[in-house]
Amino acid sequence: MAAVYQYDEIDRTFVNERVAEFRDQTRRFLAGELSEEEFRPLRLRNGLYIQTHAPMLRVAIPYGLLNTRQLRMLAHIATHYDRGFGHFSTRQNIQFNWPKLEQVPDILAELATVEMHAIQTSGNCIRNVTSDHLAGVAADELEDPRPWCELIRQWSTLHPEFNYLPRKFKIAVTGASADRAASAVHDVGLHLVRGPDGTVGFEVLAGGGLGRMPVIGKVIREWLPQGELLAYLEAILRVYNRYGRRDNIHRARIKVLVKSLGVDEFTRQVDAEYLANRAVAPQVADAAMARLRASFAPPAYQQLADHDPTAGAGAPFVAWYRHNTRAHKVSGYRVVFVSLKKHGEAPGDMSAAQMEALAGLADHYSFGEVRVTHDQNLLLADVPQHALRELHAALAPLGLATPNIGTLTDMICCPGLDFCSLANAGSIGIAKQIHERFDDLDYLYDLGEIQVKMSGCMNACGHHHVGHIGILGVDKRGEEWYQITLGGSATGEVSLGEVIGPAVARHEVAATLARIVELYLERRESEAETFLQAVRRLGIAPFKERAYAADTVAA
């Protein structure tokens, strides 16, 4: 069985009661007993949005972890309540774009049978906690962050003091030296680090976020004892809840408060709040954490030796192995990325048939566990190396083995104007245009790692600000145009991309990207220099000149 937190009786009772409550709220709304204004905050707290064509239901996948029973339930919902597919998001959640409003309580009831829900996946509350998709299997990990994610989930769900914050609030936790959770662009980022005395605690970042005002989070605590985590989070949220703006939705995130106060003053206020309430604040008991850690115990690994499965293998398997698998901290095993970026398909989309098939493969090859990545792919974390060829042969006909992880076509893409009522421009069509232009895998491999991230509006659900290449859809006099940024990154040396110039026409996006990467190939110092490194070395001026070599810009 996968290392997924198992509900206790309190969890089950709470989720079932919430389903019954929302069923009655929906009935009253459909009967005209609740107005849209009254129903809106109720539906949002249960993950239900009203989008362009139909309601959209966002289902929580805490820290991106699914067992196969849960994945099969998602396939069932896609088949019986939607149009046969779901969309995995950068929050490690899944969204259904076509449910009928009157059937949403039935969907939530079915989710509850497999310990899933949609609580706090929207609204001005603490959202789904995200984490490193390689948690528990990465060699660079100091400590598994998932028990801490679960602790925060339990603490934050319907927390009475923080249930109506000025704006939504997102927390990411990582325990590795490489930040694969994009924690620096969250409201709070938590890094498990070793303190001066050798004990493990938390480095705390606050005030990160994207959207209309992208900001990289600032370190406000270099080391916090583990037992003080909830007390310190409460202090942060209490300062935000007290002083965060509620008069302007675009200025309501904690990043605005940190910027307006200044990081030193914000930190001073948080520390003062923390110290003033430390005696009565929640403490994290060792016994409680021991129980949570037991929920994430490693699976029953076999004693296997490392070997190279590419010996004598064909080119398709070799390419997939090199690009879609990663090292595992246990010998004889490999981490496998399941690409949801097949060329020509909407990034992050997965059909019910694919979900069902992958559940079977996960049961057979990876201890019944599937993970959702921050980059809208899935992952099998514990595959024996000797089974990789069989697994590849099974994934390929399902369209889940495109060997493009980390390449330009492994892009993040929000649903855009095709579904979202907030969007200014389409994203899915642009993704397909890019796939068509960059369909040569050998060329993609020569380009190396390039992270393309695309959003259909300034809300930045596609994280375009931190893409090596960012694409933002904008409306210009009723037409769709696209603004290009270069040099962003959510990992390593975190940076925000810089706009290279005026937006380009819809039909020119892929051609513009082609000119940009052609310049990179011409000017890189060696094949070892990545696209991001070249942009930082050269600056954006030469890329801008090449991008606008043709007459493609907006008037």
RODO-2510 file (C-alpha; in nm, 4 decimals, decimal comma):
residues 555
     n   res          X          Y          Z
     1     m     0,0000     0,0000     0,0000
     2     a     0,1157     0,3503    -0,0814
     3     a     0,2487     0,5746     0,1935
     4     v    -0,0615     0,7949     0,2010
     5     y    -0,2127     0,9339     0,5177
     6     q    -0,5129     0,7232     0,6221
     7     y    -0,8249     0,8952     0,7578
     8     d    -0,9271     0,8260     1,1128
     9     e    -1,2866     0,8317     1,2390
    10     i    -1,2725     1,2063     1,3059
    11     d    -1,1577     1,2739     0,9485
    12     r    -1,4296     1,0547     0,7975
    13     t    -1,7047     1,2047     1,0111
    14     f    -1,5961     1,5592     0,9276
    15     v    -1,5819     1,5004     0,5509
    16     n    -1,9174     1,3186     0,5420
    17     e    -2,0836     1,5923     0,7454
    18     r    -1,9411     1,8525     0,5097
    19     v    -2,0859     1,6639     0,2099
    20     a    -2,4294     1,6568     0,3705
    21     e    -2,4054     2,0261     0,4550
    22     f    -2,3150     2,1222     0,0991
    23     r    -2,5860     1,8971    -0,0449
    24     d    -2,8441     2,0939     0,1523
    25     q    -2,6858     2,4264     0,0530
    26     t    -2,6983     2,3274    -0,3145
    27     r    -3,0605     2,2145    -0,2840
    28     r    -3,1558     2,5469    -0,1258
    29     f    -2,9752     2,7427    -0,3989
    30     l    -3,1418     2,5479    -0,6804
    31     a    -3,4783     2,5965    -0,5077
    32     g    -3,4232     2,9722    -0,4955
    33     e    -3,3878     2,9821    -0,1175
    34     l    -3,0284     3,1096    -0,1401
    35     s    -2,9185     3,3915    -0,3689
    36     e    -2,6062     3,3673    -0,5855
    37     e    -2,4372     3,6107    -0,3489
    38     e    -2,5212     3,3882    -0,0505
    39     f    -2,4261     3,0662    -0,2297
    40     r    -2,0964     3,1896    -0,3760
    41     p    -1,8788     3,1667    -0,0591
    42     l    -2,0373     2,8306     0,0245
    43     r    -1,9574     2,6744    -0,3113
    44     l    -1,6078     2,8229    -0,3200
    45     r    -1,5227     2,6604     0,0141
    46     n    -1,6145     2,3314    -0,1503
    47     g    -1,3995     2,3811    -0,4585
    48     l    -1,6757     2,4852    -0,6979
    49     y    -1,6228     2,7676    -0,9464
    50     i    -1,8535     2,8952    -1,2189
    51     q    -1,6470     2,9029    -1,5376
    52     t    -1,7120     3,0007    -1,8994
    53     h    -1,9074     2,6921    -2,0059
    54     a    -1,9972     2,5070    -1,6871
    55     p    -1,9078     2,4751    -1,3187
    56     m    -1,5512     2,3669    -1,2440
    57     l    -1,4803     2,1437    -0,9442
    58     r    -1,1287     2,1477    -0,7977
    59     v    -1,0508     1,8357    -0,5960
    60     a    -0,7779     1,8426    -0,3310
    61     i    -0,4819     1,6088    -0,3641
    62     p    -0,2886     1,6983    -0,0483
    63     y     0,0841     1,7311    -0,1260
    64     g     0,0157     1,5554    -0,4579
    65     l    -0,0170     1,2026    -0,3204
    66     l    -0,2715     0,9494    -0,4534
    67     n    -0,3278     0,5815    -0,3965
    68     t    -0,4666     0,3810    -0,6870
    69     r    -0,8117     0,3483    -0,5305
    70     q    -0,8300     0,7277    -0,5352
    71     l    -0,7020     0,7517    -0,8935
    72     r    -0,9677     0,5025    -1,0038
    73     m    -1,2313     0,7151    -0,8327
    74     l    -1,1102     1,0202    -1,0269
    75     a    -1,1454     0,8154    -1,3451
    76     h    -1,4976     0,7172    -1,2398
    77     i    -1,5928     1,0802    -1,1798
    78     a    -1,4460     1,1842    -1,5155
    79     t    -1,6542     0,9160    -1,6879
    80     h    -1,9859     0,9552    -1,5072
    81     y    -1,9963     1,3230    -1,4148
    82     d    -1,7694     1,4966    -1,6659
    83     r    -1,6612     1,4503    -2,0285
    84     g    -1,4128     1,1723    -1,9733
    85     f    -1,1074     1,3629    -1,8550
    86     g    -0,9595     1,5735    -1,5754
    87     h    -0,6966     1,8476    -1,5634
    88     f    -0,4036     1,8291    -1,3198
    89     s    -0,2934     2,1715    -1,1949
    90     t     0,0255     2,3315    -1,0603
    91     r    -0,1286     2,3067    -0,7103
    92     q    -0,0994     1,9255    -0,7399
    93     n    -0,4814     1,9122    -0,7554
    94     i    -0,7219     1,7934    -1,0258
    95     q    -0,9983     1,9991    -1,1869
    96     f    -1,3144     1,8767    -1,3568
    97     n    -1,4453     2,1286    -1,6094
    98     w    -1,7926     1,9980    -1,6973
    99     p    -1,9820     1,8765    -1,3870
   100     k    -2,3493     1,9605    -1,3480
   101     l    -2,4175     2,1782    -1,0451
   102     e    -2,6926     1,9545    -0,9130
   103     q    -2,4568     1,6523    -0,9269
   104     v    -2,1633     1,8101    -0,7404
   105     p    -2,2867     1,6866    -0,3973
   106     d    -2,2963     1,3335    -0,5431
   107     i    -1,9387     1,3748    -0,6668
   108     l    -1,8261     1,4904    -0,3225
   109     a    -2,0032     1,1951    -0,1601
   110     e    -1,8225     0,9520    -0,3894
   111     l    -1,4895     1,1223    -0,3224
   112     a    -1,5471     1,0829     0,0520
   113     t    -1,5604     0,7041     0,0124
   114     v    -1,1916     0,7089    -0,0888
   115     e    -1,0814     0,9752     0,1612
   116     m    -1,0875     1,2683    -0,0786
   117     h    -1,2638     1,6049    -0,0778
   118     a    -1,2654     1,9551    -0,2298
   119     i    -1,2580     2,1505     0,0967
   120     q    -1,0548     2,4739     0,0897
   121     t    -0,9376     2,4294    -0,2684
   122     s    -1,0722     2,7800    -0,3254
   123     g    -1,1868     3,0793    -0,1229
   124     n    -0,9956     3,3129     0,1090
   125     c    -0,8501     3,0432     0,3290
   126     i    -0,5390     2,8266     0,3624
   127     r    -0,5326     2,6240     0,0418
   128     n    -0,4041     2,2759    -0,0378
   129     v    -0,0481     2,2388     0,0984
   130     t     0,2023     2,1444    -0,1715
   131     s     0,5386     1,9716    -0,1502
   132     d     0,8259     1,8093    -0,3354
   133     h     0,7030     1,5351    -0,5690
   134     l     1,0250     1,3431    -0,4898
   135     a     0,9607     1,3485    -0,1141
   136     g     1,0829     1,0298     0,0514
   137     v     1,2847     0,9072    -0,2486
   138     a     1,5279     1,1917    -0,3255
   139     a     1,8921     1,1477    -0,2293
   140     d     1,9278     1,5183    -0,1470
   141     e     1,6509     1,5103     0,1126
   142     l     1,7275     1,5997     0,4736
   143     e     1,3879     1,4866     0,6012
   144     d     1,0575     1,3777     0,4454
   145     p     0,8349     1,6888     0,4373
   146     r     0,5052     1,5038     0,3920
   147     p     0,4283     1,4437     0,7627
   148     w     0,4651     1,8188     0,8121
   149     c     0,2331     1,8844     0,5176
   150     e    -0,0250     1,6576     0,6774
   151     l     0,0160     1,8311     1,0122
   152     i    -0,0480     2,1683     0,8450
   153     r    -0,3476     2,0250     0,6577
   154     q    -0,5085     1,9038     0,9786
   155     w    -0,4318     2,2276     1,1633
   156     s    -0,5512     2,4584     0,8861
   157     t    -0,8746     2,2876     0,7833
   158     l    -1,1569     2,5119     0,9065
   159     h    -0,9236     2,6858     1,1516
   160     p    -1,1734     2,9283     1,3094
   161     e    -0,9352     3,2240     1,3217
   162     f    -0,8112     3,1909     0,9642
   163     n    -1,1257     3,0807     0,7836
   164     y    -1,1891     3,4222     0,6220
   165     l    -0,8512     3,5707     0,5420
   166     p    -0,8021     3,8852     0,3317
   167     r    -0,7151     3,6573     0,0382
   168     k    -0,6186     3,2994    -0,0445
   169     f    -0,3093     3,1650     0,1332
   170     k    -0,0692     2,9039    -0,0043
   171     i     0,1998     2,7076     0,1808
   172     a     0,4724     2,4843     0,0350
   173     v     0,7071     2,2555     0,2302
   174     t     1,0308     2,0968     0,1110
   175     g     1,2955     1,8894     0,2830
   176     a     1,5597     1,8719     0,0082
   177     s     1,8519     2,0899    -0,0935
   178     a     1,6867     2,1402    -0,4340
   179     d     1,3585     2,3276    -0,4054
   180     r     1,1224     2,1358    -0,6329
   181     a     0,8110     2,2855    -0,4701
   182     a     0,8536     2,6465    -0,5937
   183     s     0,8350     2,7520    -0,2288
   184     a     0,9804     3,0992    -0,2925
   185     v     0,6672     3,2046    -0,4812
   186     h     0,4257     3,0952    -0,2085
   187     d     0,2725     3,3029     0,0691
   188     v     0,4806     3,0909     0,3066
   189     g     0,7646     2,8594     0,2086
   190     l     0,9038     2,6127     0,4627
   191     h     1,2449     2,4500     0,4173
   192     l     1,3643     2,1740     0,6484
   193     v     1,7239     2,2707     0,7325
   194     r     1,9888     2,1778     0,9839
   195     g     2,0519     2,4369     1,2555
   196     p     2,3817     2,5453     1,4098
   197     d     2,3590     2,2681     1,6698
   198     g     2,2866     2,0013     1,4073
   199     t     1,9162     1,9611     1,4805
   200     v     1,6626     1,9871     1,1997
   201     g     1,4199     2,2786     1,1964
   202     f     1,2620     2,5159     0,9454
   203     e     1,3805     2,8095     0,7414
   204     v     1,0725     3,0259     0,6884
   205     l     1,0024     3,2432     0,3836
   206     a     0,7040     3,4769     0,3576
   207     g     0,5501     3,7125     0,1064
   208     g     0,6085     3,5248    -0,2175
   209     g     0,3518     3,5038    -0,4922
   210     l     0,2799     3,5598    -0,8595
   211     g    -0,0259     3,7176    -1,0235
   212     r    -0,0462     4,0901    -1,0917
   213     m     0,2421     4,1696    -0,8589
   214     p     0,5003     3,8886    -0,8731
   215     v     0,7283     3,8764    -0,5692
   216     i     0,9949     3,6344    -0,4482
   217     g     0,9475     3,5396    -0,0834
   218     k     1,1857     3,6720     0,1808
   219     v     1,3502     3,4748     0,4613
   220     i     1,1956     3,5921     0,7886
   221     r     1,3338     3,3139     1,0099
   222     e     1,6591     3,1339     0,9363
   223     w     1,5906     2,8505     1,1786
   224     l     1,2779     2,7575     1,3720
   225     p     1,2513     2,4540     1,6040
   226     q     1,0185     2,1909     1,4606
   227     g     0,7946     2,1914     1,7650
   228     e     0,7282     2,5640     1,7176
   229     l     0,6030     2,5372     1,3593
   230     l     0,2305     2,5850     1,4196
   231     a     0,2906     2,8607     1,6732
   232     y     0,4998     3,0532     1,4208
   233     l     0,2531     2,9947     1,1363
   234     e    -0,0237     3,1275     1,3591
   235     a     0,1836     3,4392     1,4275
   236     i     0,2347     3,4995     1,0540
   237     l    -0,1324     3,4509     0,9758
   238     r    -0,2447     3,6616     1,2701
   239     v    -0,0363     3,9581     1,1517
   240     y    -0,1671     3,9086     0,7970
   241     n    -0,5266     3,8689     0,9118
   242     r    -0,5014     4,1848     1,1211
   243     y    -0,3308     4,4144     0,8710
   244     g    -0,3877     4,2597     0,5262
   245     r    -0,5994     4,4746     0,2968
   246     r    -0,9620     4,3789     0,2419
   247     d    -1,0633     4,6840     0,0373
   248     n    -0,8882     4,5809    -0,2859
   249     i    -0,8769     4,2208    -0,4063
   250     h    -0,5655     4,2951    -0,6135
   251     r    -0,3750     4,4252    -0,3088
   252     a    -0,4925     4,1712    -0,0538
   253     r    -0,2218     3,9019    -0,0641
   254     i     0,0391     3,8818     0,2106
   255     k     0,3097     3,9811    -0,0390
   256     v     0,1566     4,3306    -0,0489
   257     l     0,1654     4,3556     0,3299
   258     v     0,5292     4,2394     0,3471
   259     k     0,6270     4,4896     0,0796
   260     s     0,4375     4,7807     0,2349
   261     l     0,5713     4,7183     0,5861
   262     g     0,9153     4,6126     0,4700
   263     v     1,0524     4,2692     0,5477
   264     d     1,2264     4,3849     0,8685
   265     e     0,9134     4,5404     1,0177
   266     f     0,6958     4,2481     0,9082
   267     t     0,9412     4,0078     1,0695
   268     r     0,9469     4,2160     1,3870
   269     q     0,5682     4,2051     1,4124
   270     v     0,5551     3,8300     1,3506
   271     d     0,8240     3,7646     1,6110
   272     a     0,6433     3,9872     1,8627
   273     e     0,3161     3,8008     1,8022
   274     y     0,4944     3,4673     1,8260
   275     l     0,6648     3,5499     2,1568
   276     a     0,3550     3,7079     2,3108
   277     n     0,1455     3,3952     2,2531
   278     r     0,4085     3,1256     2,2788
   279     a     0,2838     2,9985     2,6123
   280     v    -0,0648     2,9260     2,4768
   281     a     0,0194     2,8552     2,1122
   282     p    -0,0077     2,4997     1,9745
   283     q     0,3049     2,2916     2,0230
   284     v     0,3926     2,0004     1,7967
   285     a     0,4267     1,6975     2,0225
   286     d     0,6890     1,4359     1,9397
   287     a     0,4284     1,1601     1,9764
   288     a     0,1943     1,3276     1,7288
   289     m     0,4704     1,3613     1,4712
   290     a     0,5737     1,0004     1,5293
   291     r     0,2205     0,8910     1,4366
   292     l     0,2228     1,1052     1,1235
   293     r     0,5656     0,9830     1,0190
   294     a     0,4410     0,6260     1,0537
   295     s     0,1800     0,7055     0,7877
   296     f     0,4623     0,7750     0,5434
   297     a     0,6856     0,4791     0,6227
   298     p     0,8855     0,3542     0,3218
   299     p     0,7312     0,0669     0,1264
   300     a     0,8692    -0,2858     0,1446
   301     y     1,1625    -0,2412    -0,0924
   302     q     1,3355    -0,5494    -0,2279
   303     q     1,7116    -0,5832    -0,2025
   304     l     1,8088    -0,5054    -0,5602
   305     a     2,1344    -0,4061    -0,7265
   306     d     2,1646    -0,1074    -0,9568
   307     h     2,2071    -0,1836    -1,3245
   308     d     2,1746    -0,0054    -1,6578
   309     p     1,8521    -0,1163    -1,8294
   310     t     1,9427     0,0671    -2,1524
   311     a     2,2017    -0,1954    -2,2525
   312     g     2,0786    -0,3462    -2,5781
   313     a     1,7540    -0,1460    -2,5672
   314     g     1,5982     0,0347    -2,8603
   315     a     1,6189     0,4109    -2,9141
   316     p     1,2638     0,4902    -2,7891
   317     f     1,3296     0,3268    -2,4523
   318     v     1,6736     0,4855    -2,4192
   319     a     1,5306     0,8327    -2,4837
   320     w     1,2487     0,7735    -2,2335
   321     y     1,4880     0,6380    -1,9696
   322     r     1,7233     0,9350    -2,0034
   323     h     1,4558     1,2035    -1,9970
   324     n     1,1620     1,0589    -1,8009
   325     t     1,3322     0,8722    -1,5168
   326     r     1,5444     0,9890    -1,2260
   327     a     1,7742     0,8357    -0,9650
   328     h     1,6219     0,6846    -0,6516
   329     k     1,7879     0,6846    -0,3096
   330     v     1,7303     0,3071    -0,2815
   331     s     1,9491     0,0889    -0,5009
   332     g     1,7729    -0,1073    -0,7726
   333     y     1,4854     0,1424    -0,8063
   334     r     1,4109     0,4369    -1,0334
   335     v     1,1674     0,7305    -1,0273
   336     v     0,9474     0,7465    -1,3388
   337     f     0,7758     1,0592    -1,4698
   338     v     0,4488     0,9942    -1,6518
   339     s     0,4333     1,2678    -1,9136
   340     l     0,0980     1,4436    -1,9532
   341     k     0,2533     1,6528    -2,2315
   342     k     0,1998     1,4384    -2,5385
   343     h     0,2451     1,6612    -2,8395
   344     g    -0,0902     1,7884    -2,9625
   345     e    -0,2676     1,7327    -2,6312
   346     a    -0,3593     1,9908    -2,3659
   347     p    -0,0831     1,9902    -2,1007
   348     g    -0,2024     1,8394    -1,7728
   349     d    -0,5110     1,6715    -1,9184
   350     m    -0,5660     1,3009    -1,8582
   351     s    -0,8476     1,0787    -1,9792
   352     a    -1,0425     0,8413    -1,7574
   353     a    -0,9047     0,5470    -1,9567
   354     q    -0,5487     0,6665    -1,8928
   355     m    -0,6201     0,7063    -1,5206
   356     e    -0,7612     0,3541    -1,4977
   357     a    -0,4683     0,2055    -1,6868
   358     l    -0,2088     0,3962    -1,4844
   359     a    -0,3717     0,2803    -1,1600
   360     g    -0,3171    -0,0776    -1,2713
   361     l     0,0443    -0,0090    -1,3627
   362     a     0,1066     0,1651    -1,0292
   363     d    -0,0341    -0,1360    -0,8431
   364     h     0,1926    -0,3666    -1,0383
   365     y     0,5122    -0,1638    -1,0517
   366     s     0,5125     0,1064    -0,7805
   367     f     0,3457    -0,0049    -0,4558
   368     g     0,0049     0,1368    -0,5547
   369     e     0,1087     0,5021    -0,5392
   370     v     0,0850     0,7860    -0,7938
   371     r     0,2080     1,1421    -0,7384
   372     v     0,1100     1,4697    -0,9024
   373     t     0,4013     1,7012    -0,9812
   374     h     0,4168     2,0783    -0,9631
   375     d     0,4731     2,0753    -1,3422
   376     q     0,1431     1,9004    -1,4291
   377     n     0,2836     1,5529    -1,4805
   378     l     0,2370     1,2363    -1,2767
   379     l     0,5050     1,0224    -1,1186
   380     l     0,5642     0,6627    -1,0134
   381     a     0,8179     0,6927    -0,7352
   382     d     0,9346     0,3358    -0,6705
   383     v     0,9798     0,1340    -0,9895
   384     p     1,2316    -0,1553    -0,9875
   385     q     1,4940    -0,0992    -1,2549
   386     h     1,4404    -0,4477    -1,3954
   387     a     1,0750    -0,3575    -1,4674
   388     l     1,1398    -0,0329    -1,6547
   389     r     1,1261    -0,1822    -2,0036
   390     e     0,7943    -0,3495    -1,9299
   391     l     0,6552    -0,0291    -1,7839
   392     h     0,7666     0,1771    -2,0840
   393     a     0,6062    -0,0723    -2,3196
   394     a     0,2800    -0,0361    -2,1261
   395     l     0,2878     0,3462    -2,1013
   396     a     0,3726     0,4133    -2,4661
   397     p     0,0424     0,2975    -2,6237
   398     l    -0,1454     0,4956    -2,3581
   399     g     0,0209     0,8190    -2,4752
   400     l     0,1938     0,8549    -2,1371
   401     a     0,5553     0,7971    -2,2377
   402     t     0,6440     1,1051    -2,4428
   403     p     1,0172     1,1415    -2,3645
   404     n     1,0094     1,5176    -2,3119
   405     i     1,0387     1,5805    -1,9370
   406     g     1,2429     1,8949    -1,8831
   407     t     1,2297     1,9979    -2,2480
   408     l     1,0617     2,2956    -2,4100
   409     t     0,7400     2,0986    -2,4771
   410     d     0,7104     1,9887    -2,1143
   411     m     0,5336     2,3180    -2,0545
   412     i     0,3049     2,4362    -1,7768
   413     c    -0,0224     2,5621    -1,9188
   414     c    -0,3400     2,6885    -1,7510
   415     p    -0,6818     2,6122    -1,9113
   416     g    -0,6986     2,9697    -2,0432
   417     l    -0,9893     3,1119    -2,2385
   418     d    -1,1064     2,7655    -2,3405
   419     f    -1,2514     2,7172    -1,9920
   420     c    -1,1679     2,9965    -1,7485
   421     s    -1,3988     3,2960    -1,7134
   422     l    -1,1080     3,5107    -1,5893
   423     a    -0,8791     3,4488    -1,8863
   424     n    -0,7948     3,7111    -2,1489
   425     a    -0,6537     3,4694    -2,4055
   426     g    -0,6288     3,1020    -2,4906
   427     s    -0,3470     2,8802    -2,3683
   428     i    -0,4272     2,5306    -2,4914
   429     g    -0,4215     2,6328    -2,8572
   430     i    -0,0844     2,8025    -2,8112
   431     a     0,0520     2,4885    -2,6462
   432     k    -0,0552     2,2850    -2,9493
   433     q     0,1049     2,5430    -3,1797
   434     i     0,4325     2,5081    -2,9883
   435     h     0,4078     2,1289    -3,0021
   436     e     0,3695     2,1433    -3,3793
   437     r     0,6671     2,3755    -3,4202
   438     f     0,8953     2,1774    -3,1873
   439     d     0,8003     1,8215    -3,2803
   440     d     1,1571     1,7001    -3,3422
   441     l     1,2740     1,5305    -3,0236
   442     d     1,6407     1,5367    -3,1254
   443     y     1,6185     1,9147    -3,1634
   444     l     1,4506     1,9427    -2,8223
   445     y     1,7266     1,7372    -2,6646
   446     d     1,9889     1,9617    -2,8240
   447     l     1,8175     2,2634    -2,6656
   448     g     1,8462     2,1030    -2,3230
   449     e     1,6351     2,2091    -2,0272
   450     i     1,3960     2,4925    -2,1094
   451     q     1,0964     2,5534    -1,8858
   452     v     0,8083     2,7158    -2,0725
   453     k     0,5228     2,8379    -1,8534
   454     m     0,2067     2,9934    -1,9897
   455     s    -0,0911     3,1769    -1,8389
   456     g    -0,4067     3,3063    -2,0014
   457     c    -0,4293     3,6074    -1,7692
   458     m    -0,2436     3,8036    -1,5021
   459     n    -0,3594     3,5652    -1,2271
   460     a    -0,0605     3,3551    -1,3382
   461     c    -0,2040     3,0072    -1,2782
   462     g     0,0527     2,8894    -1,5335
   463     h     0,3390     3,0522    -1,3356
   464     h     0,4636     3,2392    -1,6430
   465     h     0,6657     3,4829    -1,4282
   466     v     0,9079     3,2044    -1,3290
   467     g     0,9394     3,0298    -1,6638
   468     h     1,2737     3,0270    -1,8421
   469     i     1,0379     3,1393    -2,1165
   470     g     0,7119     3,2850    -1,9888
   471     i     0,4047     3,3453    -2,2031
   472     l     0,1171     3,5660    -2,0880
   473     g    -0,2038     3,5983    -2,2875
   474     v    -0,3385     3,9549    -2,3112
   475     d    -0,6434     4,1099    -2,4725
   476     k    -0,5757     4,3906    -2,7218
   477     r    -0,8947     4,5410    -2,8612
   478     g    -1,0730     4,2073    -2,8530
   479     e    -0,7840     4,0091    -3,0025
   480     e    -0,5513     3,7599    -2,8325
   481     w    -0,1845     3,8627    -2,8093
   482     y     0,0995     3,7147    -2,6071
   483     q     0,3666     3,8802    -2,3946
   484     i     0,7018     3,6987    -2,3700
   485     t     0,9335     3,7003    -2,0669
   486     l     1,2788     3,5478    -2,0340
   487     g     1,5006     3,4482    -1,7424
   488     g     1,2521     3,3382    -1,4790
   489     s     1,3093     3,0419    -1,2493
   490     a     1,1271     2,8901    -0,9517
   491     t     1,4187     2,6701    -0,8459
   492     g     1,7831     2,7219    -0,7617
   493     e     1,8571     3,0922    -0,7995
   494     v     1,4935     3,2032    -0,8043
   495     s     1,4178     3,4905    -1,0412
   496     l     1,1299     3,6645    -1,2144
   497     g     1,1300     3,6802    -1,5923
   498     e     1,1818     4,0081    -1,7764
   499     v     0,9412     4,1221    -2,0486
   500     i     1,1321     4,1393    -2,3775
   501     g     0,8997     4,3824    -2,5543
   502     p     0,5518     4,4236    -2,7026
   503     a     0,3140     4,1283    -2,7221
   504     v     0,3209     3,9113    -3,0346
   505     a     0,0253     3,7970    -3,2408
   506     r    -0,1387     3,4643    -3,1621
   507     h    -0,0213     3,2966    -3,4832
   508     e     0,3403     3,4101    -3,4227
   509     v     0,4030     3,2727    -3,0718
   510     a     0,5774     2,9499    -3,1718
   511     a     0,7780     3,1248    -3,4461
   512     t     0,8936     3,3860    -3,1934
   513     l     1,0063     3,1131    -2,9527
   514     a     1,1894     2,9450    -3,2409
   515     r     1,3885     3,2618    -3,3130
   516     i     1,4730     3,2982    -2,9419
   517     v     1,6062     2,9433    -2,9060
   518     e     1,7932     2,9670    -3,2364
   519     l     1,9882     3,2611    -3,0938
   520     y     2,0617     3,0561    -2,7840
   521     l     2,2066     2,7750    -2,9967
   522     e     2,4212     3,0270    -3,1845
   523     r     2,5501     3,2111    -2,8769
   524     r     2,5853     2,9475    -2,6067
   525     e     2,9401     2,9042    -2,4806
   526     s     2,9203     2,5254    -2,4932
   527     e     2,6636     2,2468    -2,5046
   528     a     2,6835     2,2432    -2,1237
   529     e     2,5501     2,5995    -2,0942
   530     t     2,1749     2,5884    -2,0389
   531     f     1,9240     2,8283    -2,1900
   532     l     1,8699     2,9977    -1,8526
   533     q     2,2434     3,0375    -1,7983
   534     a     2,2820     3,1913    -2,1430
   535     v     1,9996     3,4392    -2,0822
   536     r     2,1565     3,5463    -1,7529
   537     r     2,4994     3,5827    -1,9150
   538     l     2,3900     3,7630    -2,2307
   539     g     2,0964     3,9631    -2,0952
   540     i     1,7709     3,9871    -2,2846
   541     a     1,8796     4,2485    -2,5417
   542     p     2,0087     4,0060    -2,8083
   543     f     1,7086     3,7775    -2,7590
   544     k     1,4752     4,0743    -2,7961
   545     e     1,6438     4,1802    -3,1182
   546     r     1,6101     3,8304    -3,2650
   547     a     1,2535     3,7813    -3,1405
   548     y     1,1320     4,0891    -3,3268
   549     a     1,3336     4,0262    -3,6400
   550     a     1,0023     3,9830    -3,8220
   551     d     0,7142     4,2309    -3,8133
   552     t     0,5071     4,0426    -3,5541
   553     v     0,4469     4,2797    -3,2654
   554     a     0,1299     4,4490    -3,1487
   555     a     0,0672     4,8012    -3,2650
***
